[in-house]
Amino acid sequence: MEDAVRLNNCFGYKHCHSAYCMKCASRRVYRQRKHLLTKLPALLSENPRYQLWFITGAAADSPDVYASSRAAVTGMRRLLKHARVKHRVVAQFSVLEIAHKPGREHPCAHVHTLAVTKTLDKGKYRISKKDWIAMWEEACALHRKPLLVPCFPRQGRPSKTRRVTKTRRIAYAKRATEKKAHESLVAKLVPRDGRHILRVIRYVTKWANPRRIAYDYRRLMNPNPDVFLERVKALKGVPRFFGELHAPA
């Protein structure tokens, strides 16, 4: 364990560059965040018609994280080179993530992408939700089948003027027992205002916060740290960041 998390002599301006080191991982992601905060708004300001798309493509849950990660990365690269997309994409930033969701047996490899494009939601260039999913299933050999996940309603912030009536409580309880389809790909158009742009940049670079890494490590290493370490070792050679907007190492 100490050999894997090489924190010895990793302090101040010294870096061990270990894939397991929370300090070095946070440093790499923080560099990507700073780069995006500069480049992305500048690129959008060049043309008022440019759009920002937030795309998430997921591979099937699998104990073989190397194969599923490779499939997710390859699938996203193929998707962005699809005949309907490649001539519309100006620049993009992609990040690979692997999450082990509660209640699911195996981890899920998925790629988040921020793509600056020409118009993709109007006219002959419009791509519908159904088309996005079909293109992803064609691009990703190990794409995930739609899952049914619990549908928990958002109750919002408590309000002094709004009472939670009996009818609302019954509605919340009913929706908590329902399930919704969790598709293998989600593509959403991000508003061009600064608040929403900052929000998606922070989301794709969430590990820039060392506290977030520490929280995820505690969750992923419990109850068997050896499985977690083996999976991280298996990711050697798989790109974490890619795209024209990513900061080079």
Secondary structure, 3 states (H helix, E strand, C coil): CCCCCCCCCCCCCCCCCCCCCHHHHHHHHHHHHHHHHHHHHHHHHHCCCCEEEEEEEEECCCCCHHHHHHHHHHHHHHHHCCCCCCCCEEEEEEEEEEECCCCCCCCEEEEEEEEEECCCCCHHHCCCHHHHHHHHHHHCCCECCCEEEECCCCCCCCCCCCCCCHHHHHHHHHHHHCEEEECCEEEEEECCCHHHHHHHHHHHCHHHCHHHHHHHHHHHCCCCHHHHHHHHHHCCCCCCEECCCCCCC
